[in-house]
Amino acid sequence: MMKKSFERRFISIALSCALFMFTFSSLAGQEIERDTTPGRDLPEIQMTALKDKAGAEGWWYAWLAGYSAATVGQGVIYLTSDDKTLRQDMVLGAATTFLGAMGQLITPVLPKNSDYPTYREYASGKEPMSADQAAGLLKALAAREKEGRSWKTHAIAGVVNLSSGLITWLGYKRTFMDGLENFAINTVITEAQIWTQPMKAARDYEKYCQTAGTGTETMTSRRDGEWSWSICPGGFYIKYVF
């Protein structure tokens, strides 16, 4: 019994680590040079916006691929295993990563009707792009990044992870530690997704607004509020900044 429990935990942790490492390596491969910023060179705002767009899309596709691969992998184990508990873990894990993939699809980097050239198309002169279009793109990317790091994203992920843990514990009538382990593994993955999201467009848009002068609305000036937390000796604190 102990051996089977160890095997189940090993498979779950191995799949989680594989998902994280796959995503991390994909993000590393998508790294883009950052030689221009709109704050320093306004004529290059097009290059900056398109580089930020490419970086955000690299992150988006990496997590979509990682979630999709994890869903397929866990589905295969579910179909081929005779261990009832392992099958429970795999079907629930596949459902969770499937929701992660769906979450990526319903929250694209840009709306489907957006029509911007790629970095290479603009750099080669194939597709023109005005400074106003670039500013609009940078603003849209910054808003998407802010939303991706907002407390609402953490809350939605937390609800899904908590539900998965409760199903493991109460639905499958497993131990409390099994449910807690499921919740912890899923939380590590979703938090890694949130915190690996690029934030360069938000910083570049702030620089652009500062350089463009008054009258340009910044992301900071219109944000509704932001949660933050920190661990300190003897405990931790949670703060909401208006």
N, C-alpha and C positions, 0 to 999 in steps of 0.2 A: 504493500500500500504506500509506504514511504517512497519507494522507488518510482511508482507511477506519479505521485504528487510532484516529485522532483522533476520528472520528465515533462509534465505539463507546464510547470513554472519555467523550465529551461526553454521550451518551445515558445511560450508567450514572450519571455524576455528577449529571446533571440530574434523573433519577428519584429519586436519594437526597436531593438538596436539596429536591425537591418534597415528598417524604414528611416530611422534618424540618420544613419550613416549614408544611405543612398541620397537623401535630401541634402545633407551637408556637402557631399561631394559634387552634387549637381549644382548647388549654389556656388561652390568654389569655381566650377568650370564656367559659370556665367559672369564671373567678375569682370567688370568693365573699367577701363581707364577713366580717371577723374581729373582730366587736365584742364577743364574749364568750368567755371561757375558763373551764373548770371550776375552775381554780385560784383564780380570783377570785370566782366566783359559782356555788356548787354547785347552786342551783335551776335554773340555765340549762344544765346538763349535757346536757339533751335537745337544745337548740338547737345546742350545740357539736358533739355527736356526729353530728347529721343534716347539718350543714354540712360536716363532714369526710367524711361518706359521699358527699355530692354531689360534692365535689371529687375524691375518689378515683374515682368512677364516670365523671366527665368525662375524667380522664386515661385510664382504661381504654377507653372508647368511642373516644376520639380516636386512640389507637394501633391499635385494631382496625380502624377505618375507614381509617387511613393504610396499614396493611399490606395490607388488602383491595384498596384502590385501586391500590397498587403492583403487586400480583399480577396484577390485570386488565390494567393498562397494559403490563406486560412481556409478558404473554401475547398481547396484540394485536400488539405489535411482532414477537414470535416468529412469529406466523401470517402476517404480511404482508410480512416481509423476505425477501430472497433471499440476503443475506450470511450465509454459514455461521457465521462467527465471532460475528457479532452475534446470530444465533439461539441459539448456545451460551450467550452471556452472558445473554440474556433468559430462556431456559428455566431456567437455574440461578438467576438472580435471582428469578424467579417462584416457584421451589421454596423459596428461602430466605425470602421474604416470606410465603409461604403457611404455613411453619412458624411464623413470627412471629405470624400471625393465630391459628393453632391454639394457640399458647402462651398467648395472651390468653384464648381460650375455655376452656381447661382450668384456668386459674388466675383465676377470677372474684374480684371484690372481696370478695364474701360468698358463702357456700354457697347453692345454689338454694332450699333450704328455709327460708331466713331471711325473716322477715316483719316488716319495719320500715316505718313510714310515711315518706313523703318530707318534706323540710323544709317545703314549702308546705302539705302536709296537716296537719302538726303545728301550724304557725304559725297556720293558719286555724281550728284547733280541730276539724277533721274526724276526725282520728285521735289518740287519746290515747297517751301513752308514759310509763312510769314511770321514775324515776331509776335503778332497778336495771337496767331494760332498756337505758337509755342507756349505763350503765357497761359492760354486756356488749357493746354495739355498739362502743363506743370501744375496748375491749380487743381485739375481733376485728379492727377496722380497724388498730390499732397492730401486731398480730401479722402481718397481711398486708403492711403497709409494711416491717416489719423483714425479713421473708422476701424481699421484692422487692429489697432492697438487699444481701442476704447474698452471701457469696462463692460460694455454690452457683449463684446466678443468673448471676453473672459467668462462672463456669466452664462452665455449660451453653451460654451464648451463645458463649463462646470456642471450644468444641468444634464447634459448628455453623459458625461463621465460618471456622475453620481447615480444616474439611472442604471447605467451598466453595472456599477458596483452593487446596487440594490438587487438587481435581477440575479446576479451571481450568488449573493448571500441569501435572499429570501425566495426568489423565484425558483432557483435551482436547489434550494435547501442545503446550501454549502455552509462552511464556517464563516464567521465574521471576518477572519483574516484573509480568506479567499476574496471576499468582496472588497476589502480594503486594498488588497494587492491589485485587483483589477482597476479600481478607481485611481490608484497611484500611478500605474503604468500608463493609463490613458491620459491622465493629467500631465505627465511629463511630456508626452508626445504633442498634445495640443498646445501646451505652453511653449514648447520649442518652436512649433509652427508660428505662433503669434510673435515671439521675440526674435525670430530670424527674418521676419518680414522687413524688407528694405525701408528705410526712412529718409533716404537722401533727397527725394523729391520734396518732402515737407521742408527740409532745411534749405534747399535751393530756392523754393518759392518764397520763403521768408526773406532770404537775401535779395531776391528780385524785387519784392515789395519795398524793402528798405531802400534799394537803389533807385527804384522808380519814383519814390517820393510819396508825399501825402495823397490821400484819395484812393489809394490802392488797398483793398481789404486783404488783410493777412489772415492766415489760418489761426493764429493765436488770438487775434482780436475778436473772432466770432465763435470761438469754441465755447460750448456750454459748460464744460467742466471736465476734470480728469482725476481718476483715482490713482493713488500711488501707495506703495507699502514698503516697509523696510524692517529687517530683522536687527535687533540690538541685544546686548547682553541682558538676559533676564526676561526676554519676551519680544514682541513685535508691535508695530503700530500701522494703522491704515489711515490715509489722509485723502480728502476730496478737495481739490483746488478749483474754485469758481473762476 
